[in-house]
Amino acid sequence: MQISGFGFTDKGNHRQSNQDSYIADDTLGLYVVCDGMGGRAGGETASALAVEAVRSFISEKRDDIVRSLEQSNDRFGACDLVRKAVNRACQAVFEKAEQTPELKGMGTTLTMLVVGRTTGVLAHVGDSRAYVVRGGVVHQLSKDHTVVQEMIDKGILPADNAEDSPFAHVLSRAVGTQPLTQVDTLAIDILQNDSFLLCSDGLTQVVDIGTELGEFLEICPPEKLAKTLVDTANARDTSDNSTALLVSTHVSSEDAAIEEERSNEVLLRIEALQGVFLFRDLSLEELSRVVNRAYVTTLEKGEALFRQGELDDSLYIVLDGELAVQRGDEQVAVIRRGNHVGEMSMLTSTPRSANVSALRKCRLLNIERKDFEAILLAHPTTGVRLLTALSRELSSRLHAAVDKLIEGDSHSDYE
């Protein structure tokens, strides 16, 4: 797969200078957008320092990142290295500000994508954004680090009122205002025909990326899209500098069959998760985090997944094949592709109530409770959605059980 980046930036109609910076380095597989703050000199300096510090670190660690992503399949190790790259930039900006009084307090947003052969790592601080267009649908992969977004997440402010808030563009997190910063990272599979967009908020102020990006992609070749987006932002009189960076994929005819098979496998896992009530309301970003903590288990025909009375702390989703559920000598259910078993183990370890084995060869997506709990702890907003879905399902099952008991009692009284 060939991955190429095309970027464009402009100061816009209302600024005397451009405090945005970007990198599109296909050799390193590095794509970065930064939006500086702290006055004219401070913003320009902060964003330029950040992109160069990241470039230097990734140049040193590129092989380690690719090896972690592709060979050892250690996505969390790769995320850790990318997180260190951002904090290298954070230190560089902070130290420069400490040494130069007129630059005191400067900082920058930073949104970046580092790509391996078939996988990438996104890192994000601030309110620049990252999107992916997949199968004609635009997905936002980053969350704004602003005071308003935190208020929305905590239920203090309705999302509909966000743009009218005086805190709409007040950052809650930035690169360089402190020696270190908290960095959001996400490892994501890169599929054929995926298009990623990194951009500053001067663009998103006036361009509705969620609805318009797909339309722009249909009429613009990849090498012209970034300039077209920035020109559109200027034509709509954005109040800020604008930067757009498109990262596009191209698959040769020789690799097309292999890439299609790989893409189908990735999409199958995501589709399987979406079929489970727990994960139905999650975004692509959140689903990707779950996929990164899941693994595939294979069972041969007749092989047991677990037996009645055993302790097991995993949720299993059938990707291919069929599972038989038995109590004693009676087969009570068949679990087919897209269905699941073991969801209550996400809450507590209890003995399994039945024997489950493969009716024919099966592949299962396996999520262990410790990994489910890790998602809850690391991503509280996602955790709330997951626990809400779980409580809703438990409530539904409880009502159904009560209705059944009432129905049984009424029949008994009648007889």
Sequence and secondary structure as in RCSB ss.txt:
>XXXX:A:sequence
MQISGFGFTDKGNHRQSNQDSYIADDTLGLYVVCDGMGGRAGGETASALAVEAVRSFISEKRDDIVRSLEQSNDR
FGACDLVRKAVNRACQAVFEKAEQTPELKGMGTTLTMLVVGRTTGVLAHVGDSRAYVVRGGVVHQLSKDHTVVQE
MIDKGILPADNAEDSPFAHVLSRAVGTQPLTQVDTLAIDILQNDSFLLCSDGLTQVVDIGTELGEFLEICPPEKL
AKTLVDTANARDTSDNSTALLVSTHVSSEDAAIEEERSNEVLLRIEALQGVFLFRDLSLEELSRVVNRAYVTTLE
KGEALFRQGELDDSLYIVLDGELAVQRGDEQVAVIRRGNHVGEMSMLTSTPRSANVSALRKCRLLNIERKDFEAI
LLAHPTTGVRLLTALSRELSSRLHAAVDKLIEGDSHSDYE
>XXXX:A:secstr
 EEEEEEEEE  SS SS  EEEEEETTTTEEEEEEEESHHHHHHHHHHHHHHHHHHHHHHHHHHHHIIIIIS  H
HHHHHHHHHHHHHHHHHHHHHHHH GGGTT EE EEEEEE SSEEEEEEESS EEEEEETTEEEE     BHHHH
HHHTTSS GGGGGGSTTTT BS  BSSSS    EEEEEE  TT EEEEE HHHHTT  HHHHHHHHHHHS HHHH
HHHHHHHHHHTT SS EEEEEEEEE  TTTHHHHHHHHHHHHHHHHHHHTSGGGTT  HHHHHHHHHH EEEEE 
TT EEE TT B  EEEEEEEEEEEEEETTEEEEEE TT EE GGGGT   B SSEEEEEEEEEEEEEEHHHHHHH
HHH HHHHHHHHHHHHHHHHHHHHHHHHHHHHHHHHHHH 
